[in-house]
Amino acid sequence: MLNATGVGHRYSTKTDWLFRGLDVAIPPGEIVSVLGPNARGKTTLLTCLAGIRAPKEGRIEVTGTMGFVPQSHATDHPFTVLDMVLMGRATKVRAWSVPNAEDDAAAWSALERVGMAEQAAHFYADLSGGQRQLVLMARALVCEPAVLILDEPTSALDLHNQRQVLMVLRALAESGMGVMFTTHDPTHALHVSSYTLRMDDDVVFGPTRELLTDASLSHMYQVPVHTTTVGFGSGPRPVVAPDLLAEHV
């Protein structure tokens, strides 16, 4: 659904490349996670892949439509949740027209998909951070994209809302959508993503379990990291435990 080859970006000829020679693909029905230290260019990459910004070099091919969910969004305007989702239909509504019954139905369907239909009449500004994130996902889904790209969708969320977001992402992939998201939590990547783009000294794309090893994570984040398996009611899952108080890596 999305294939990028040789992609590179820097903000001017006087600055260093954020990334260069980057190859990544988002297959249909799969989740791709993007991990890397701060200021490594993850958000810039996502905006390039989503068509918001043009990379300085390389090629990006997309089959179908694309949806993009920013890391955060706030407004003081009294938009309802339904209003916010309807904004995602902008490309479907003709100039000087208003959303019609088909647009309303698409918005309700997107809200139901992320479990926020009951909050449709609530004011967006009154929602919690986790609820806002789900509404932004619904806004991106309302045009039925083939690929959904999300920038740190679980950042600043409590455990319950992290689970809600990850469950929605997994359901979207199971429906055939290609999904990519950035995260600073390797456990999230190990739980839901088949593939990972690791943006460190080198930029590498491949199977998540092969790329997110104790050694690679310890090097990338400069803290000792240990991965173990924990038995949950739904089965054993990998959990990443960093030693944040270690004196030496």
C-alpha contacts under 8 A as a table, 3 or more apart, distances in Angstrom:
res1	aa1	res2	aa2	distance
1	M	25	A	7.72
1	M	26	I	5.98
1	M	27	P	5.58
1	M	28	P	5.81
1	M	62	V	5.62
1	M	63	T	4.84
1	M	64	G	7.03
1	M	146	A	7.00
1	M	147	V	6.74
1	M	178	G	6.76
2	L	25	A	5.51
2	L	26	I	5.08
2	L	27	P	6.88
2	L	60	I	7.21
2	L	61	E	5.68
2	L	62	V	4.44
2	L	63	T	6.33
2	L	147	V	7.48
3	N	23	D	7.75
3	N	24	V	6.12
3	N	25	A	4.41
3	N	26	I	6.55
3	N	60	I	5.83
3	N	61	E	5.24
3	N	62	V	6.54
4	A	7	V	6.48
4	A	22	L	7.45
4	A	23	D	5.41
4	A	24	V	5.29
4	A	25	A	6.15
4	A	49	L	7.72
4	A	58	G	7.40
4	A	59	R	5.66
4	A	60	I	4.30
4	A	61	E	6.28
5	T	21	G	7.15
5	T	22	L	6.17
5	T	23	D	4.43
5	T	24	V	6.72
5	T	58	G	5.78
5	T	59	R	5.40
5	T	60	I	6.56
6	G	20	R	6.75
6	G	21	G	3.94
6	G	22	L	4.90
6	G	23	D	5.64
6	G	57	E	7.03
6	G	58	G	4.43
6	G	59	R	6.55
7	V	19	F	7.65
7	V	20	R	5.80
7	V	21	G	5.26
7	V	22	L	4.81
7	V	23	D	6.65
7	V	55	P	6.62
7	V	56	K	7.62
7	V	57	E	5.47
7	V	58	G	3.92
7	V	59	R	6.17
7	V	60	I	7.62
8	G	17	W	7.10
8	G	18	L	7.39
8	G	19	F	5.21
8	G	20	R	3.81
8	G	21	G	5.81
8	G	22	L	6.43
8	G	55	P	5.98
8	G	56	K	5.81
8	G	57	E	5.11
8	G	58	G	6.20
9	H	17	W	5.85
9	H	18	L	5.89
9	H	19	F	5.91
9	H	20	R	6.51
9	H	45	L	7.93
9	H	55	P	5.10
9	H	56	K	4.91
9	H	57	E	6.70
10	R	13	T	7.34
10	R	15	T	6.46
10	R	16	D	6.29
10	R	17	W	4.60
10	R	18	L	5.56
10	R	19	F	7.54
10	R	56	K	6.82
11	Y	15	T	6.48
11	Y	17	W	7.92
12	S	15	T	5.45
13	T	16	D	7.76
17	W	20	R	6.47
18	L	40	R	6.34
18	L	41	G	5.47
19	F	22	L	6.77
19	F	40	R	7.83
19	F	41	G	6.91
19	F	203	V	7.57
21	G	58	G	7.42
22	L	203	V	6.53
22	L	204	V	7.86
23	D	204	V	7.96
23	D	205	F	7.08
24	V	197	L	7.15
24	V	205	F	6.08
26	I	30	E	6.94
26	I	31	I	7.36
26	I	32	V	6.48
26	I	147	V	7.78
26	I	178	G	5.74
26	I	179	V	6.83
26	I	180	M	7.00
27	P	30	E	5.59
27	P	31	I	7.95
27	P	178	G	5.72
28	P	146	A	7.82
28	P	147	V	7.87
28	P	173	A	7.53
28	P	176	G	5.57
28	P	177	M	5.44
28	P	178	G	4.49
29	G	172	L	7.75
29	G	173	A	4.39
29	G	174	E	5.72
29	G	175	S	6.66
29	G	176	G	3.94
29	G	177	M	4.85
29	G	178	G	5.09
29	G	179	V	7.62
30	E	173	A	5.46
30	E	174	E	7.74
30	E	176	G	7.60
30	E	177	M	7.14
30	E	178	G	5.30
30	E	179	V	6.28
30	E	193	S	7.17
30	E	194	S	6.46
30	E	195	Y	7.83
31	I	169	L	7.82
31	I	170	R	7.57
31	I	173	A	6.43
31	I	178	G	6.23
31	I	179	V	4.68
31	I	180	M	5.71
31	I	181	F	7.87
31	I	192	V	6.83
31	I	193	S	4.63
31	I	194	S	5.85
31	I	195	Y	6.62
32	V	179	V	6.12
32	V	180	M	4.58
32	V	181	F	6.53
32	V	193	S	5.34
32	V	194	S	6.32
32	V	195	Y	4.78
32	V	196	T	5.26
32	V	197	L	7.22
33	S	180	M	5.67
33	S	181	F	5.11
33	S	182	T	5.69
33	S	183	T	7.02
33	S	189	A	5.70
33	S	193	S	5.93
33	S	195	Y	6.45
33	S	196	T	4.67
33	S	197	L	6.21
34	V	42	K	7.15
34	V	180	M	7.36
34	V	181	F	6.08
34	V	182	T	4.51
34	V	183	T	6.36
34	V	196	T	5.70
34	V	197	L	4.73
34	V	198	R	6.01
34	V	199	M	7.33
35	L	42	K	7.65
35	L	182	T	6.06
35	L	183	T	5.79
35	L	184	H	6.19
35	L	186	P	7.50
35	L	196	T	7.42
35	L	197	L	6.42
35	L	198	R	5.16
35	L	199	M	6.08
36	G	40	R	6.36
36	G	42	K	7.26
36	G	184	H	7.24
36	G	198	R	5.98
36	G	199	M	4.71
36	G	200	D	5.67
36	G	220	M	6.77
36	G	221	Y	7.75
37	P	40	R	5.80
37	P	184	H	7.90
37	P	199	M	7.56
37	P	200	D	6.95
37	P	220	M	6.66
37	P	221	Y	6.25
38	N	41	G	7.85
39	A	42	K	7.56
40	R	199	M	6.74
40	R	200	D	7.26
41	G	44	T	5.12
41	G	45	L	6.01
42	K	45	L	5.12
42	K	46	L	6.35
42	K	182	T	7.03
42	K	199	M	7.59
43	T	46	L	5.09
43	T	47	T	6.31
43	T	151	D	6.49
43	T	182	T	7.88
44	T	47	T	5.23
44	T	48	C	6.28
45	L	48	C	5.05
45	L	49	L	6.22
46	L	49	L	5.06
46	L	50	A	6.02
46	L	149	I	7.03
46	L	150	L	7.86
46	L	151	D	7.24
47	T	50	A	5.01
47	T	51	G	6.16
47	T	52	I	5.02
47	T	53	R	5.63
48	C	51	G	5.25
48	C	52	I	5.91
48	C	53	R	4.80
48	C	54	A	5.54
48	C	55	P	5.77
49	L	52	I	7.70
49	L	60	I	6.82
50	A	53	R	7.74
50	A	66	M	6.63
50	A	67	G	7.44
50	A	68	F	6.52
50	A	149	I	7.11
51	G	54	A	6.52
55	P	58	G	6.96
62	V	65	T	7.65
63	T	146	A	7.48
64	G	145	P	6.89
64	G	146	A	5.38
64	G	147	V	7.49
65	T	144	E	7.56
65	T	145	P	4.67
65	T	146	A	5.37
65	T	147	V	6.62
66	M	145	P	4.94
66	M	146	A	6.04
66	M	147	V	4.93
66	M	148	L	5.95
66	M	149	I	7.66
67	G	140	A	4.88
67	G	141	L	6.57
67	G	143	C	7.94
67	G	145	P	5.52
67	G	146	A	7.83
67	G	147	V	6.17
67	G	148	L	4.63
67	G	149	I	6.14
68	F	140	A	5.94
68	F	148	L	5.90
68	F	149	I	4.88
68	F	150	L	5.85
69	V	136	L	6.13
69	V	137	M	6.07
69	V	140	A	6.40
69	V	148	L	7.74
69	V	149	I	6.26
69	V	150	L	4.61
69	V	151	D	6.29
69	V	153	P	7.72
70	P	73	H	7.12
70	P	136	L	7.89
70	P	150	L	6.19
70	P	151	D	5.29
70	P	152	E	7.83
70	P	153	P	7.78
71	Q	150	L	7.18
71	Q	151	D	4.75
71	Q	152	E	5.38
71	Q	153	P	5.95
71	Q	155	S	7.66
72	S	133	Q	7.33
73	H	132	R	7.92
74	A	125	A	7.03
75	T	125	A	6.37
76	D	125	A	6.34
77	H	125	A	7.63
78	P	123	F	6.06
78	P	124	Y	7.23
78	P	125	A	6.97
79	F	82	L	8.00
79	F	83	D	5.74
79	F	84	M	6.40
79	F	123	F	5.74
79	F	124	Y	5.93
79	F	125	A	7.54
80	T	83	D	5.03
80	T	84	M	6.37
80	T	120	A	6.74
80	T	121	A	5.63
80	T	122	H	5.42
80	T	123	F	4.22
80	T	124	Y	5.30
81	V	84	M	5.16
81	V	85	V	6.43
81	V	119	Q	6.72
81	V	120	A	4.84
81	V	121	A	6.10
81	V	122	H	5.87
81	V	123	F	5.89
81	V	124	Y	5.05
81	V	135	V	6.87
82	L	85	V	5.21
82	L	86	L	6.12
82	L	107	A	6.84
82	L	108	W	7.58
82	L	120	A	4.91
82	L	121	A	6.49
83	D	86	L	5.09
83	D	87	M	6.45
84	M	87	M	5.37
84	M	88	G	7.45
84	M	124	Y	7.41
84	M	135	V	7.50
84	M	136	L	7.82
84	M	139	R	6.68
85	V	88	G	5.57
85	V	89	R	7.68
85	V	107	A	5.83
85	V	110	A	7.95
85	V	111	L	7.82
85	V	135	V	6.78
85	V	136	L	7.26
85	V	138	A	6.09
85	V	139	R	4.12
85	V	140	A	7.82
85	V	142	V	6.96
86	L	89	R	5.38
86	L	90	A	7.50
86	L	99	P	7.48
86	L	103	D	7.03
86	L	104	D	7.14
86	L	107	A	5.82
86	L	139	R	6.85
86	L	142	V	7.53
87	M	90	A	5.56
87	M	139	R	6.90
88	G	91	T	7.56
88	G	139	R	4.86
88	G	140	A	6.03
88	G	141	L	7.83
88	G	142	V	6.00
88	G	143	C	6.78
89	R	92	K	5.26
89	R	93	V	6.45
89	R	99	P	7.84
89	R	103	D	6.74
89	R	142	V	6.45
89	R	143	C	6.15
90	A	93	V	5.38
91	T	94	R	7.69
92	K	143	C	7.93
93	V	97	S	6.36
93	V	98	V	6.77
93	V	99	P	6.26
94	R	97	S	5.42
94	R	98	V	7.85
99	P	102	E	7.77
99	P	103	D	5.49
99	P	104	D	6.84
100	N	103	D	5.27
100	N	104	D	6.33
101	A	104	D	5.01
101	A	105	A	6.12
102	E	105	A	5.11
102	E	106	A	6.23
103	D	106	A	5.08
103	D	107	A	6.23
104	D	107	A	5.10
104	D	108	W	6.24
105	A	108	W	5.18
105	A	109	S	6.10
106	A	109	S	5.05
106	A	110	A	6.19
106	A	142	V	5.74
106	A	143	C	7.66
107	A	110	A	5.14
107	A	111	L	6.25
107	A	138	A	7.54
107	A	139	R	7.63
107	A	142	V	5.63
108	W	111	L	5.10
108	W	112	E	6.17
108	W	117	A	6.48
109	S	112	E	5.14
109	S	113	R	6.18
109	S	142	V	7.72
110	A	113	R	4.97
110	A	114	V	6.63
110	A	138	A	4.93
110	A	139	R	7.37
110	A	141	L	5.97
110	A	142	V	5.45
111	L	114	V	5.40
111	L	115	G	6.06
111	L	116	M	4.95
111	L	117	A	4.78
111	L	120	A	7.62
111	L	135	V	7.10
111	L	138	A	5.51
112	E	115	G	4.88
112	E	116	M	5.84
112	E	117	A	4.96
113	R	116	M	7.73
113	R	138	A	7.46
113	R	168	V	7.80
114	V	134	L	6.11
114	V	135	V	7.68
114	V	137	M	7.47
114	V	138	A	6.45
114	V	168	V	6.16
115	G	118	E	7.78
115	G	134	L	7.97
116	M	119	Q	5.48
116	M	120	A	6.83
116	M	131	Q	7.63
116	M	134	L	7.22
116	M	135	V	7.06
117	A	120	A	5.27
118	E	121	A	7.77
119	Q	122	H	5.23
122	H	126	D	7.39
122	H	127	L	7.86
123	F	126	D	5.46
123	F	127	L	7.08
124	Y	127	L	5.54
124	Y	132	R	6.90
127	L	130	G	7.98
127	L	131	Q	5.78
127	L	132	R	6.00
128	S	131	Q	5.20
128	S	132	R	6.19
129	G	132	R	5.16
129	G	133	Q	6.28
129	G	156	A	7.63
129	G	157	L	6.63
130	G	133	Q	5.12
130	G	134	L	6.47
130	G	154	T	7.88
130	G	157	L	5.79
130	G	158	D	7.78
130	G	161	N	5.31
130	G	162	Q	7.63
131	Q	134	L	5.13
131	Q	135	V	6.28
131	Q	161	N	7.81
132	R	135	V	4.98
132	R	136	L	6.18
133	Q	136	L	5.12
133	Q	137	M	6.29
133	Q	153	P	6.67
133	Q	165	V	7.95
134	L	137	M	4.97
134	L	138	A	6.26
134	L	165	V	6.92
135	V	138	A	4.94
135	V	139	R	6.19
136	L	139	R	4.95
136	L	140	A	6.34
137	M	140	A	5.14
137	M	141	L	6.19
138	A	141	L	4.91
138	A	142	V	6.06
139	R	142	V	5.45
140	A	143	C	6.85
140	A	144	E	7.91
140	A	145	P	7.60
140	A	148	L	7.54
141	L	144	E	5.12
141	L	145	P	6.15
141	L	148	L	7.84
142	V	145	P	7.92
145	P	148	L	6.52
145	P	177	M	7.66
146	A	177	M	5.35
146	A	178	G	6.36
147	V	177	M	5.78
147	V	178	G	4.64
147	V	179	V	5.79
147	V	180	M	7.94
148	L	177	M	7.30
148	L	178	G	6.29
148	L	179	V	4.89
148	L	180	M	6.40
149	I	179	V	5.92
149	I	180	M	4.81
149	I	181	F	5.80
150	L	153	P	5.97
150	L	179	V	7.95
150	L	180	M	6.25
150	L	181	F	4.62
150	L	182	T	6.69
151	D	181	F	5.71
151	D	182	T	5.26
151	D	183	T	7.67
152	E	155	S	5.52
152	E	181	F	6.34
152	E	182	T	4.81
152	E	183	T	5.06
152	E	184	H	7.74
153	P	165	V	7.21
153	P	181	F	7.18
153	P	182	T	7.52
153	P	183	T	7.62
154	T	157	L	5.57
154	T	161	N	7.59
154	T	162	Q	5.30
154	T	165	V	6.86
154	T	183	T	7.41
155	S	183	T	7.62
157	L	160	H	7.92
157	L	161	N	5.78
157	L	162	Q	5.84
158	D	161	N	5.49
158	D	162	Q	6.12
159	L	162	Q	5.00
159	L	163	R	6.20
160	H	163	R	5.22
160	H	164	Q	6.36
161	N	164	Q	4.83
161	N	165	V	6.21
162	Q	165	V	5.30
162	Q	166	L	6.22
163	R	166	L	5.16
163	R	167	M	5.97
164	Q	167	M	5.22
164	Q	168	V	6.30
165	V	168	V	5.18
165	V	169	L	6.28
166	L	169	L	5.04
166	L	170	R	6.18
166	L	188	H	7.74
166	L	192	V	7.26
167	M	170	R	5.14
167	M	171	A	6.19
168	V	171	A	5.06
168	V	172	L	6.15
169	L	172	L	5.13
169	L	173	A	6.31
169	L	179	V	7.20
170	R	173	A	5.18
170	R	174	E	6.18
170	R	192	V	6.53
171	A	174	E	4.99
171	A	175	S	6.31
172	L	175	S	5.12
172	L	176	G	6.78
172	L	177	M	5.67
172	L	178	G	7.92
172	L	179	V	7.71
173	A	176	G	5.20
173	A	177	M	4.77
173	A	178	G	5.95
173	A	179	V	6.46
174	E	177	M	7.18
183	T	186	P	7.26
183	T	188	H	7.54
183	T	189	A	7.49
185	D	188	H	5.59
185	D	189	A	6.96
186	P	189	A	5.04
186	P	190	L	6.20
186	P	212	L	7.42
186	P	240	V	6.46
187	T	190	L	5.05
187	T	191	H	6.08
187	T	238	P	6.86
187	T	239	V	5.34
187	T	240	V	5.40
188	H	191	H	5.13
188	H	192	V	6.34
188	H	193	S	7.87
189	A	192	V	5.63
189	A	193	S	5.19
189	A	196	T	7.51
189	A	208	T	7.26
190	L	193	S	6.05
190	L	194	S	7.89
190	L	208	T	6.48
190	L	209	R	6.85
190	L	212	L	7.90
190	L	238	P	6.67
190	L	239	V	7.92
191	H	237	R	6.97
191	H	238	P	7.12
193	S	196	T	6.96
193	S	208	T	6.64
194	S	207	P	5.93
194	S	208	T	5.63
194	S	209	R	7.97
195	Y	205	F	7.25
195	Y	206	G	5.48
195	Y	207	P	4.36
195	Y	208	T	4.65
196	T	205	F	5.77
196	T	206	G	5.70
196	T	207	P	6.06
196	T	208	T	4.89
196	T	211	L	7.11
197	L	203	V	7.06
197	L	204	V	5.71
197	L	205	F	4.39
197	L	206	G	6.72
198	R	202	D	7.85
198	R	203	V	5.66
198	R	204	V	5.24
198	R	205	F	6.32
198	R	211	L	7.27
199	M	202	D	6.35
199	M	203	V	4.57
199	M	204	V	6.70
200	D	203	V	5.90
200	D	220	M	5.91
201	D	220	M	7.93
205	F	211	L	7.95
206	G	210	E	7.21
206	G	211	L	6.59
207	P	210	E	5.46
207	P	211	L	6.38
208	T	211	L	5.30
208	T	212	L	5.93
209	R	212	L	5.64
209	R	213	T	7.11
210	E	213	T	6.64
211	L	216	S	7.13
212	L	216	S	6.17
212	L	217	L	6.13
213	T	216	S	5.25
213	T	217	L	6.06
213	T	227	T	7.63
214	D	217	L	5.32
214	D	218	S	5.95
214	D	224	P	7.92
214	D	225	V	5.49
214	D	226	H	5.42
214	D	227	T	6.23
215	A	218	S	5.20
215	A	219	H	6.19
215	A	225	V	7.54
216	S	219	H	5.19
216	S	220	M	6.02
217	L	220	M	5.00
217	L	221	Y	6.04
217	L	222	Q	7.91
217	L	225	V	6.34
218	S	221	Y	5.55
218	S	222	Q	5.40
218	S	223	V	5.19
218	S	224	P	4.92
218	S	225	V	5.08
218	S	249	V	7.26
219	H	222	Q	5.12
219	H	223	V	7.23
222	Q	249	V	6.16
223	V	242	P	6.60
223	V	243	D	6.41
223	V	244	L	6.50
223	V	246	A	7.12
223	V	248	H	7.67
223	V	249	V	5.19
224	P	242	P	5.80
224	P	243	D	5.45
224	P	244	L	7.66
224	P	246	A	7.13
224	P	248	H	7.95
224	P	249	V	5.24
225	V	240	V	6.93
225	V	241	A	5.80
225	V	242	P	4.30
225	V	243	D	6.25
226	H	240	V	5.95
226	H	241	A	5.30
226	H	242	P	6.25
227	T	238	P	6.56
227	T	239	V	5.66
227	T	240	V	4.46
227	T	241	A	6.08
228	T	238	P	5.59
228	T	239	V	5.47
228	T	240	V	6.54
228	T	241	A	7.76
229	T	236	P	6.17
229	T	237	R	5.39
229	T	238	P	4.34
229	T	239	V	5.92
230	V	236	P	5.32
230	V	237	R	5.46
230	V	238	P	6.25
230	V	239	V	6.71
231	G	234	S	8.00
231	G	235	G	5.65
231	G	236	P	4.02
231	G	237	R	6.39
232	F	235	G	5.00
232	F	236	P	5.59
232	F	237	R	7.11
243	D	246	A	5.55
246	A	249	V	6.89
